[in-house]
């Protein structure tokens, strides 16, 4: 019997299934944790950068 050549596993992103790209998620989480901001504060910071995100979305 011949073996099939095995393919290397496809890397899976930790952000798969999220609505926003990692370039948005990472700074929002960083601001929230580093500066002890509220979800509404993070929402305002993202809005200043042109992203309309509800504070509940930041929470989730």
PDB file as gemmi writes it, atoms N, CA and C in Angstrom:
CRYST1    1.000    1.000    1.000  90.00  90.00  90.00 P 1                      
ATOM      1  N   UNK A   1       0.822  -1.187   0.000  1.00  0.00           N  
ATOM      2  CA  UNK A   1       0.000   0.000   0.000  1.00  0.00           C  
ATOM      3  C   UNK A   1       0.867   1.252   0.000  1.00  0.00           C  
ATOM      4  N   UNK A   2       0.469   2.155  -0.836  1.00  0.00           N  
ATOM      5  CA  UNK A   2       1.200   3.417  -0.876  1.00  0.00           C  
ATOM      6  C   UNK A   2       0.482   4.443  -0.011  1.00  0.00           C  
ATOM      7  N   UNK A   3       1.270   5.216   0.647  1.00  0.00           N  
ATOM      8  CA  UNK A   3       0.712   6.271   1.493  1.00  0.00           C  
ATOM      9  C   UNK A   3       0.523   7.536   0.687  1.00  0.00           C  
ATOM     10  N   UNK A   4      -0.547   8.230   0.981  1.00  0.00           N  
ATOM     11  CA  UNK A   4      -0.748   9.534   0.364  1.00  0.00           C  
ATOM     12  C   UNK A   4       0.188  10.538   1.022  1.00  0.00           C  
ATOM     13  N   UNK A   5       0.702  11.452   0.237  1.00  0.00           N  
ATOM     14  CA  UNK A   5       1.534  12.487   0.866  1.00  0.00           C  
ATOM     15  C   UNK A   5       0.657  13.352   1.793  1.00  0.00           C  
ATOM     16  N   UNK A   6       1.162  13.587   2.962  1.00  0.00           N  
ATOM     17  CA  UNK A   6       0.392  14.384   3.915  1.00  0.00           C  
ATOM     18  C   UNK A   6       0.638  15.866   3.670  1.00  0.00           C  
ATOM     19  N   UNK A   7      -0.413  16.627   3.815  1.00  0.00           N  
ATOM     20  CA  UNK A   7      -0.303  18.071   3.656  1.00  0.00           C  
ATOM     21  C   UNK A   7      -0.076  18.687   5.028  1.00  0.00           C  
ATOM     22  N   UNK A   8       0.713  19.743   5.071  1.00  0.00           N  
ATOM     23  CA  UNK A   8       0.888  20.424   6.362  1.00  0.00           C  
ATOM     24  C   UNK A   8      -0.444  21.043   6.788  1.00  0.00           C  
ATOM     25  N   UNK A   9      -0.692  21.115   8.094  1.00  0.00           N  
ATOM     26  CA  UNK A   9      -1.962  21.690   8.544  1.00  0.00           C  
ATOM     27  C   UNK A   9      -2.062  23.175   8.172  1.00  0.00           C  
ATOM     28  N   UNK A  10      -3.261  23.570   7.814  1.00  0.00           N  
ATOM     29  CA  UNK A  10      -3.505  24.966   7.450  1.00  0.00           C  
ATOM     30  C   UNK A  10      -3.591  25.775   8.734  1.00  0.00           C  
ATOM     31  N   UNK A  11      -2.800  26.828   8.846  1.00  0.00           N  
ATOM     32  CA  UNK A  11      -2.875  27.640  10.066  1.00  0.00           C  
ATOM     33  C   UNK A  11      -4.248  28.299  10.188  1.00  0.00           C  
ATOM     34  N   UNK A  12      -4.803  28.226  11.384  1.00  0.00           N  
ATOM     35  CA  UNK A  12      -6.114  28.810  11.643  1.00  0.00           C  
ATOM     36  C   UNK A  12      -5.920  30.061  12.483  1.00  0.00           C  
ATOM     37  N   UNK A  13      -6.535  31.129  12.069  1.00  0.00           N  
ATOM     38  CA  UNK A  13      -6.431  32.388  12.803  1.00  0.00           C  
ATOM     39  C   UNK A  13      -7.308  32.338  14.039  1.00  0.00           C  
ATOM     40  N   UNK A  14      -6.843  32.957  15.113  1.00  0.00           N  
ATOM     41  CA  UNK A  14      -7.638  33.050  16.326  1.00  0.00           C  
ATOM     42  C   UNK A  14      -8.822  33.977  16.128  1.00  0.00           C  
ATOM     43  N   UNK A  15      -8.817  34.740  15.052  1.00  0.00           N  
ATOM     44  CA  UNK A  15      -9.861  35.724  14.790  1.00  0.00           C  
ATOM     45  C   UNK A  15     -10.896  35.220  13.791  1.00  0.00           C  
ATOM     46  N   UNK A  16     -10.851  33.956  13.419  1.00  0.00           N  
ATOM     47  CA  UNK A  16     -11.796  33.403  12.470  1.00  0.00           C  
ATOM     48  C   UNK A  16     -13.197  33.475  13.053  1.00  0.00           C  
ATOM     49  N   UNK A  17     -14.125  33.991  12.278  1.00  0.00           N  
ATOM     50  CA  UNK A  17     -15.510  34.082  12.701  1.00  0.00           C  
ATOM     51  C   UNK A  17     -15.890  35.415  13.306  1.00  0.00           C  
ATOM     52  N   UNK A  18     -14.915  36.289  13.538  1.00  0.00           N  
ATOM     53  CA  UNK A  18     -15.218  37.604  14.077  1.00  0.00           C  
ATOM     54  C   UNK A  18     -15.597  38.547  12.943  1.00  0.00           C  
ATOM     55  N   UNK A  19     -16.414  39.534  13.255  1.00  0.00           N  
ATOM     56  CA  UNK A  19     -16.885  40.474  12.247  1.00  0.00           C  
ATOM     57  C   UNK A  19     -15.803  41.455  11.825  1.00  0.00           C  
ATOM     58  N   UNK A  20     -14.986  41.886  12.778  1.00  0.00           N  
ATOM     59  CA  UNK A  20     -13.954  42.886  12.500  1.00  0.00           C  
ATOM     60  C   UNK A  20     -12.594  42.216  12.344  1.00  0.00           C  
ATOM     61  N   UNK A  21     -11.709  42.820  11.566  1.00  0.00           N  
ATOM     62  CA  UNK A  21     -10.380  42.243  11.365  1.00  0.00           C  
ATOM     63  C   UNK A  21      -9.511  42.400  12.616  1.00  0.00           C  
ATOM     64  N   UNK A  22      -8.445  41.624  12.703  1.00  0.00           N  
ATOM     65  CA  UNK A  22      -7.545  41.707  13.857  1.00  0.00           C  
ATOM     66  C   UNK A  22      -6.975  43.105  14.078  1.00  0.00           C  
ATOM     67  N   UNK A  23      -6.836  43.893  13.009  1.00  0.00           N  
ATOM     68  CA  UNK A  23      -6.290  45.244  13.134  1.00  0.00           C  
ATOM     69  C   UNK A  23      -7.221  46.158  13.939  1.00  0.00           C  
ATOM     70  N   UNK A  24      -8.472  45.773  14.092  1.00  0.00           N  
ATOM     71  CA  UNK A  24      -9.430  46.531  14.890  1.00  0.00           C  
ATOM     72  C   UNK A  24      -9.573  45.917  16.285  1.00  0.00           C  
ATOM     73  N   UNK A  25      -9.610  44.609  16.345  1.00  0.00           N  
ATOM     74  CA  UNK A  25      -9.841  43.914  17.614  1.00  0.00           C  
ATOM     75  C   UNK A  25      -8.679  44.110  18.578  1.00  0.00           C  
ATOM     76  N   UNK A  26      -7.473  43.961  18.102  1.00  0.00           N  
ATOM     77  CA  UNK A  26      -6.299  44.025  18.979  1.00  0.00           C  
ATOM     78  C   UNK A  26      -6.158  45.383  19.667  1.00  0.00           C  
ATOM     79  N   UNK A  27      -6.242  46.506  18.942  1.00  0.00           N  
ATOM     80  CA  UNK A  27      -6.144  47.789  19.655  1.00  0.00           C  
ATOM     81  C   UNK A  27      -7.294  48.009  20.643  1.00  0.00           C  
ATOM     82  N   UNK A  28      -8.500  47.579  20.284  1.00  0.00           N  
ATOM     83  CA  UNK A  28      -9.640  47.760  21.191  1.00  0.00           C  
ATOM     84  C   UNK A  28      -9.418  47.002  22.490  1.00  0.00           C  
ATOM     85  N   UNK A  29      -8.948  45.776  22.395  1.00  0.00           N  
ATOM     86  CA  UNK A  29      -8.675  44.985  23.602  1.00  0.00           C  
ATOM     87  C   UNK A  29      -7.512  45.598  24.375  1.00  0.00           C  
ATOM     88  N   UNK A  30      -6.493  46.040  23.670  1.00  0.00           N  
ATOM     89  CA  UNK A  30      -5.337  46.656  24.328  1.00  0.00           C  
ATOM     90  C   UNK A  30      -5.745  47.893  25.112  1.00  0.00           C  
ATOM     91  N   UNK A  31      -6.530  48.774  24.483  1.00  0.00           N  
ATOM     92  CA  UNK A  31      -6.974  49.990  25.173  1.00  0.00           C  
ATOM     93  C   UNK A  31      -7.813  49.648  26.388  1.00  0.00           C  
ATOM     94  N   UNK A  32      -8.735  48.708  26.210  1.00  0.00           N  
ATOM     95  CA  UNK A  32      -9.635  48.347  27.307  1.00  0.00           C  
ATOM     96  C   UNK A  32      -8.858  47.816  28.511  1.00  0.00           C  
ATOM     97  N   UNK A  33      -7.901  46.952  28.261  1.00  0.00           N  
ATOM     98  CA  UNK A  33      -7.157  46.333  29.359  1.00  0.00           C  
ATOM     99  C   UNK A  33      -6.071  47.244  29.919  1.00  0.00           C  
ATOM    100  N   UNK A  34      -5.342  47.916  29.066  1.00  0.00           N  
ATOM    101  CA  UNK A  34      -4.191  48.704  29.520  1.00  0.00           C  
ATOM    102  C   UNK A  34      -4.598  49.962  30.273  1.00  0.00           C  
ATOM    103  N   UNK A  35      -5.619  50.637  29.789  1.00  0.00           N  
ATOM    104  CA  UNK A  35      -5.980  51.924  30.356  1.00  0.00           C  
ATOM    105  C   UNK A  35      -7.245  51.876  31.209  1.00  0.00           C  
ATOM    106  N   UNK A  36      -7.753  50.687  31.476  1.00  0.00           N  
ATOM    107  CA  UNK A  36      -8.947  50.491  32.314  1.00  0.00           C  
ATOM    108  C   UNK A  36     -10.099  51.372  31.831  1.00  0.00           C  
ATOM    109  N   UNK A  37     -10.341  51.328  30.524  1.00  0.00           N  
ATOM    110  CA  UNK A  37     -11.415  52.107  29.929  1.00  0.00           C  
ATOM    111  C   UNK A  37     -12.725  51.336  29.988  1.00  0.00           C  
ATOM    112  N   UNK A  38     -13.815  52.058  29.905  1.00  0.00           N  
ATOM    113  CA  UNK A  38     -15.116  51.399  29.803  1.00  0.00           C  
ATOM    114  C   UNK A  38     -15.345  51.012  28.343  1.00  0.00           C  
ATOM    115  N   UNK A  39     -16.357  50.184  28.117  1.00  0.00           N  
ATOM    116  CA  UNK A  39     -16.683  49.792  26.749  1.00  0.00           C  
ATOM    117  C   UNK A  39     -17.122  51.005  25.930  1.00  0.00           C  
ATOM    118  N   UNK A  40     -17.790  51.931  26.583  1.00  0.00           N  
ATOM    119  CA  UNK A  40     -18.225  53.144  25.877  1.00  0.00           C  
ATOM    120  C   UNK A  40     -17.024  54.030  25.512  1.00  0.00           C  
ATOM    121  N   UNK A  41     -16.012  54.044  26.378  1.00  0.00           N  
ATOM    122  CA  UNK A  41     -14.792  54.800  26.055  1.00  0.00           C  
ATOM    123  C   UNK A  41     -14.097  54.207  24.835  1.00  0.00           C  
ATOM    124  N   UNK A  42     -14.011  52.886  24.794  1.00  0.00           N  
ATOM    125  CA  UNK A  42     -13.389  52.212  23.641  1.00  0.00           C  
ATOM    126  C   UNK A  42     -14.214  52.481  22.387  1.00  0.00           C  
ATOM    127  N   UNK A  43     -15.526  52.456  22.533  1.00  0.00           N  
ATOM    128  CA  UNK A  43     -16.413  52.769  21.409  1.00  0.00           C  
ATOM    129  C   UNK A  43     -16.109  54.161  20.866  1.00  0.00           C  
ATOM    130  N   UNK A  44     -15.925  55.139  21.745  1.00  0.00           N  
ATOM    131  CA  UNK A  44     -15.616  56.506  21.318  1.00  0.00           C  
ATOM    132  C   UNK A  44     -14.259  56.592  20.637  1.00  0.00           C  
ATOM    133  N   UNK A  45     -13.264  55.887  21.168  1.00  0.00           N  
ATOM    134  CA  UNK A  45     -11.934  55.900  20.542  1.00  0.00           C  
ATOM    135  C   UNK A  45     -11.983  55.300  19.144  1.00  0.00           C  
ATOM    136  N   UNK A  46     -12.728  54.226  18.976  1.00  0.00           N  
ATOM    137  CA  UNK A  46     -12.854  53.631  17.651  1.00  0.00           C  
ATOM    138  C   UNK A  46     -13.621  54.554  16.712  1.00  0.00           C  
ATOM    139  N   UNK A  47     -14.631  55.256  17.238  1.00  0.00           N  
ATOM    140  CA  UNK A  47     -15.401  56.187  16.405  1.00  0.00           C  
ATOM    141  C   UNK A  47     -14.511  57.332  15.917  1.00  0.00           C  
ATOM    142  N   UNK A  48     -13.583  57.774  16.764  1.00  0.00           N  
ATOM    143  CA  UNK A  48     -12.647  58.823  16.347  1.00  0.00           C  
ATOM    144  C   UNK A  48     -11.768  58.366  15.193  1.00  0.00           C  
ATOM    145  N   UNK A  49     -11.583  57.077  15.087  1.00  0.00           N  
ATOM    146  CA  UNK A  49     -10.766  56.513  14.010  1.00  0.00           C  
ATOM    147  C   UNK A  49     -11.608  56.051  12.825  1.00  0.00           C  
ATOM    148  N   UNK A  50     -12.905  56.397  12.832  1.00  0.00           N  
ATOM    149  CA  UNK A  50     -13.766  56.122  11.686  1.00  0.00           C  
ATOM    150  C   UNK A  50     -14.477  54.778  11.720  1.00  0.00           C  
ATOM    151  N   UNK A  51     -14.481  54.089  12.851  1.00  0.00           N  
ATOM    152  CA  UNK A  51     -15.155  52.798  12.949  1.00  0.00           C  
ATOM    153  C   UNK A  51     -16.384  52.924  13.834  1.00  0.00           C  
ATOM    154  N   UNK A  52     -17.526  52.585  13.279  1.00  0.00           N  
ATOM    155  CA  UNK A  52     -18.764  52.638  14.050  1.00  0.00           C  
ATOM    156  C   UNK A  52     -18.962  51.275  14.686  1.00  0.00           C  
ATOM    157  N   UNK A  53     -18.750  51.226  15.993  1.00  0.00           N  
ATOM    158  CA  UNK A  53     -18.866  49.982  16.755  1.00  0.00           C  
ATOM    159  C   UNK A  53     -19.678  50.286  18.003  1.00  0.00           C  
ATOM    160  N   UNK A  54     -20.667  49.472  18.283  1.00  0.00           N  
ATOM    161  CA  UNK A  54     -21.461  49.643  19.492  1.00  0.00           C  
ATOM    162  C   UNK A  54     -20.679  49.123  20.693  1.00  0.00           C  
ATOM    163  N   UNK A  55     -20.926  49.693  21.866  1.00  0.00           N  
ATOM    164  CA  UNK A  55     -20.200  49.262  23.062  1.00  0.00           C  
ATOM    165  C   UNK A  55     -20.504  47.803  23.406  1.00  0.00           C  
ATOM    166  N   UNK A  56     -21.683  47.307  23.030  1.00  0.00           N  
ATOM    167  CA  UNK A  56     -22.007  45.899  23.279  1.00  0.00           C  
ATOM    168  C   UNK A  56     -21.139  44.990  22.407  1.00  0.00           C  
ATOM    169  N   UNK A  57     -20.818  45.438  21.204  1.00  0.00           N  
ATOM    170  CA  UNK A  57     -19.921  44.667  20.329  1.00  0.00           C  
ATOM    171  C   UNK A  57     -18.537  44.590  20.945  1.00  0.00           C  
ATOM    172  N   UNK A  58     -18.078  45.678  21.544  1.00  0.00           N  
ATOM    173  CA  UNK A  58     -16.770  45.677  22.218  1.00  0.00           C  
ATOM    174  C   UNK A  58     -16.813  44.703  23.380  1.00  0.00           C  
ATOM    175  N   UNK A  59     -17.919  44.680  24.106  1.00  0.00           N  
ATOM    176  CA  UNK A  59     -18.079  43.763  25.237  1.00  0.00           C  
ATOM    177  C   UNK A  59     -17.973  42.309  24.795  1.00  0.00           C  
ATOM    178  N   UNK A  60     -18.627  41.995  23.686  1.00  0.00           N  
ATOM    179  CA  UNK A  60     -18.654  40.599  23.217  1.00  0.00           C  
ATOM    180  C   UNK A  60     -17.325  40.195  22.637  1.00  0.00           C  
TER     181      UNK A  60                                                      
END                                                                             
